[in-house]
């Protein structure tokens, strides 16, 4: 895992370096998803965004970021995104839950980042 300066008292903040090829794959996924959302049913967009979030989390974890919270979120995103195809009301209920989880994590880690 690579470390970057930051955090209180000059502590090292965990980080990951995503190789260019992997970053381009994620970028291509997002751009292609934006294009196809024009022709797909509107609710596919939410699925594609959750899929992209899961892919980003997986890339960060694969590139050395040791973060149990992120690993748990990634698994949860992968598990719940498929609800869009089998249980749309459950999928819609999961969306605000996922947003709250990420917002809470941002608040919890806000002090970990150097100003």
GUVEX-761296 format. One line per field, with one value per residue (C-alpha): residue in one letter; chain; x, y, z. Coordinates in nm, 3 decimals. Layout:
type: c(a  ...);
mol: c(A  ...);
px: c(X  ...);
py: c(Y  ...);
pz: c(Z  ...);
***
This chain:
type: c(x  x  x  x  x  x  x  x  x  x  x  x  x  x  x  x  x  x  x  x  x  x  x  x  x  x  x  x  x  x  x  x  x  x  x  x  x  x  x  x  x  x  x  x  x  x  x  x  x  x  x  x  x  x  x  x  x  x  x  x  x  x  x  x  x  x  x  x  x  x  x  x  x  x  x  x  x  x  x  x  x  x  x  x  x  x  x  x  x  x  x  x  x  x  x  x  x  x  x  x  x  x  x  x  x  x  x  x  x  x  x  x  x  x  x);
mol: c(A  A  A  A  A  A  A  A  A  A  A  A  A  A  A  A  A  A  A  A  A  A  A  A  A  A  A  A  A  A  A  A  A  A  A  A  A  A  A  A  A  A  A  A  A  A  A  A  A  A  A  A  A  A  A  A  A  A  A  A  A  A  A  A  A  A  A  A  A  A  A  A  A  A  A  A  A  A  A  A  A  A  A  A  A  A  A  A  A  A  A  A  A  A  A  A  A  A  A  A  A  A  A  A  A  A  A  A  A  A  A  A  A  A  A);
px: c(0.000  0.133  0.118  0.066  0.140  -0.166  -0.378  -0.332  0.026  0.170  0.038  0.040  -0.294  -0.365  -0.383  -0.380  -0.235  -0.460  -0.267  -0.355  -0.503  -0.740  -0.835  -0.913  -1.129  -1.330  -1.353  -1.473  -1.736  -1.869  -1.872  -2.029  -2.289  -2.377  -2.427  -2.642  -2.857  -3.010  -3.175  -3.227  -3.509  -3.431  -3.382  -3.086  -2.886  -2.896  -2.782  -2.494  -2.383  -2.383  -2.195  -1.934  -1.902  -1.845  -1.586  -1.405  -1.401  -1.271  -0.996  -0.881  -0.876  -0.692  -0.433  -0.337  -0.581  -0.637  -0.981  -1.223  -1.509  -1.454  -1.429  -1.760  -1.923  -1.797  -1.945  -2.272  -2.293  -2.234  -2.496  -2.763  -2.721  -2.873  -3.194  -3.280  -3.357  -3.534  -3.684  -3.705  -3.873  -3.586  -3.337  -3.501  -3.496  -3.127  -3.022  -3.072  -2.920  -2.602  -2.588  -2.620  -2.343  -2.102  -2.196  -2.144  -1.803  -1.707  -1.798  -1.607  -1.292  -1.309  -1.048  -0.811  -0.744  -0.493  -0.642);
py: c(0.000  0.344  0.625  0.995  1.279  1.412  1.358  1.521  1.566  1.468  1.111  0.906  0.871  0.536  0.565  0.360  0.430  0.316  0.229  0.435  0.135  0.061  0.429  0.441  0.129  0.300  0.617  0.419  0.248  0.582  0.747  0.447  0.430  0.795  0.728  0.419  0.584  0.791  0.482  0.257  0.285  0.568  0.341  0.167  0.484  0.421  0.064  0.180  0.437  0.177  -0.059  0.211  0.283  -0.088  -0.102  0.203  0.052  -0.277  -0.098  0.091  -0.227  -0.419  -0.140  -0.167  0.044  -0.147  -0.030  -0.278  -0.026  0.013  -0.364  -0.406  -0.130  -0.280  -0.619  -0.457  -0.255  -0.567  -0.757  -0.484  -0.347  -0.663  -0.597  -0.360  -0.667  -0.884  -0.651  -0.292  -0.159  -0.308  -0.154  0.188  0.148  0.064  0.379  0.628  0.378  0.358  0.737  0.772  0.517  0.702  1.042  0.906  0.770  1.109  1.270  1.005  1.050  1.429  1.482  1.237  1.473  1.757  2.103);
pz: c(0.000  -0.079  0.172  0.117  0.357  0.527  0.830  1.168  1.285  0.948  0.973  0.658  0.483  0.313  -0.063  -0.380  -0.720  -1.001  -1.318  -1.625  -1.808  -1.517  -1.486  -1.859  -1.825  -1.551  -1.758  -2.060  -1.847  -1.724  -2.066  -2.240  -1.962  -2.018  -2.389  -2.345  -2.078  -2.359  -2.508  -2.204  -1.950  -1.706  -1.403  -1.572  -1.506  -1.129  -1.188  -1.406  -1.147  -0.869  -1.099  -1.166  -0.792  -0.727  -1.006  -0.864  -0.515  -0.655  -0.849  -0.540  -0.335  -0.609  -0.626  -0.262  -0.064  0.257  0.369  0.526  0.502  0.127  0.079  0.261  0.056  -0.269  -0.182  -0.077  -0.399  -0.608  -0.409  -0.424  -0.776  -0.923  -0.730  -1.014  -1.227  -0.967  -0.704  -0.820  -0.499  -0.291  -0.535  -0.498  -0.119  -0.126  -0.316  -0.029  0.214  0.005  -0.021  0.357  0.413  0.188  0.335  0.686  0.586  0.443  0.775  0.973  0.768  0.718  0.989  0.819  0.528  0.547  0.481);
***
